[in-house]
Amino acid sequence: MAGPAPSADGSATRNPLTVLTLNELRQRSSVKWRMHPPDVLPLWVAEQDVPLAAPVADALRRAIDLGDTGYSHGTAYAEALGEFADERWGSHDFPVDHTTVVPDVMMGVVEVLRLVTDPGDAVVVCSPVYPPFYAFAGHAGRRVIEAPLGPDLRMDRAALDEAFRRARACGSRPAFLLCNPHNPTGVVHRRDELEAVADLARRHGVRVVSDEIHAPLVLPGARFTPYLTVSGAEDAFALTSASKAWNLAGLKAALAVAGPEAAADLRRMPEEVGHGPSHLGVLAHTAAFRAGGPWLDLLLDGLDANRTLLETLLAKHLPAVTHHRPEGTYLAWLDCTRLGIATEQPAGEPGVASDVAGPAKMFLDDARVALSSGHVFGTGGAGFVRLNFATSPAILTEAVTRMGRAVDARRPPVG
Ligand SMILES: Cc1ncc(COP(=O)(O)O)c(C=O)c1O
């Protein structure tokens, strides 16, 4: 049989963010590239402008060549995550036996919430946060209670305490949906912060579900702590996949992991949930965790450089816009409140992720740059935009330059 075709990225030594041209990216048919007309630079949804990592592309090609497109079997995905967690986070004794494959992280979150809460129970979130946390919990009949982040964008212990108390008062089985690391702020929670969460959750009888999809994307200077390694978190769940770090959102497969005291709950997961993930997805995510480390390191170097480039570009073109340097993810949460753009929040629940208002609408209309609108991330989001910097330095530079020009054009002429 012929060997695998050449690697998709052609090189294992190059910053993956600089491989594809804008013309090549525009040929993509995913939502990032098709939601807006071709004159718009898309820096909104969490897709990356990278080619597939070679080990992932090779695994998929091998499966296609073999016609290996049946049902998935075995624990290779969980084992690969366990090896990755051991190597990267020093997280020994990963509980392969306490895992199950779910279609994707958000479907996994919903199914785990169904296991540990009842309809009408409360789900606490730290706003502003990834918009589907509101929508998906709401669609499952759970009531969302916000514990807003503090002014430093880190979790606020007093706000959590109060939210847990309220959550307990409105139903017998509340949960806390933790975003670890946090989207949209890029904050990587420290172990002491997570221990405080575990302590509060135990005291209030709140079950913690930790979304760890951004975990491999922790940048130099910060360290990721898997929630299940925190003392007091034995009854919690974590959900993760290779989707954000290796750009595999179209290849459905994620893992739900149960702490030792949650293993019995996980066994109640309905059988049909395991029918959702695709075998090609399982193969791709397994290959990413098992052999995608060198590619990830090149990506993290590129994201670290983009994080610094973004600071320089903002200082030059948008000095009134401020942000906290993200510690992880490829998302920057930009405070545009000093631009003086009306930020009235549309009535009702935080919106769907693609709703655009306030500064994001101005940047879309006037700069032809698509960003995520802050108001859809819940309380504290209006007046902010989320910028996805998983792109080439050239696209990032062009986008922020355009944004600066759009702001300058709004200023009344002097004199
Ligand atoms: C925090 C967080 N959770 C979940 C998801 C979606 O993951 P999935 O496509 O596996 O549901 C995203 C996507 O950006 C995310 O940022």
The ligand as an SDF file (V2000), in Angstrom:
LIG
                    3D

 16 16  0  0  0  0  0  0  0  0999 V2000
  -15.4510   27.8310   25.8770 C   0  0  0  0  0  0  0  0  0  0  0  0
  -15.9430   27.0980   24.6630 C   0  0  0  0  0  0  0  0  0  0  0  0
  -16.6480   25.9610   24.8270 N   0  0  0  0  0  0  0  0  0  0  0  0
  -17.1220   25.2700   23.7710 C   0  0  0  0  0  0  0  0  0  0  0  0
  -16.8940   25.7070   22.4920 C   0  0  0  0  0  0  0  0  0  0  0  0
  -17.4870   24.9430   21.3500 C   0  0  0  0  0  0  0  0  0  0  0  0
  -16.9500   23.6650   21.3150 O   0  0  0  0  0  0  0  0  0  0  0  0
  -17.6800   22.5190   20.5170 P   0  0  0  0  0  0  0  0  0  0  0  0
  -17.7040   22.9470   19.0780 O   0  0  0  0  0  0  0  0  0  0  0  0
  -16.8400   21.3190   20.7660 O   0  0  0  0  0  0  0  0  0  0  0  0
  -19.0460   22.4160   21.0960 O   0  0  0  0  0  0  0  0  0  0  0  0
  -16.1560   26.8680   22.2670 C   0  0  0  0  0  0  0  0  0  0  0  0
  -15.9360   27.3530   20.9090 C   0  0  0  0  0  0  0  0  0  0  0  0
  -15.3740   28.3830   20.6690 O   0  0  0  0  0  0  0  0  0  0  0  0
  -15.6730   27.5810   23.3880 C   0  0  0  0  0  0  0  0  0  0  0  0
  -14.9530   28.7010   23.2490 O   0  0  0  0  0  0  0  0  0  0  0  0
  1  2  1  0
  2  3  1  0
  2 15  2  0
  3  4  2  0
  4  5  1  0
  5  6  1  0
  5 12  2  0
  6  7  1  0
  7  8  1  0
  8  9  2  0
  8 10  1  0
  8 11  1  0
 12 13  1  0
 12 15  1  0
 13 14  2  0
 15 16  1  0
M  END
$$$$
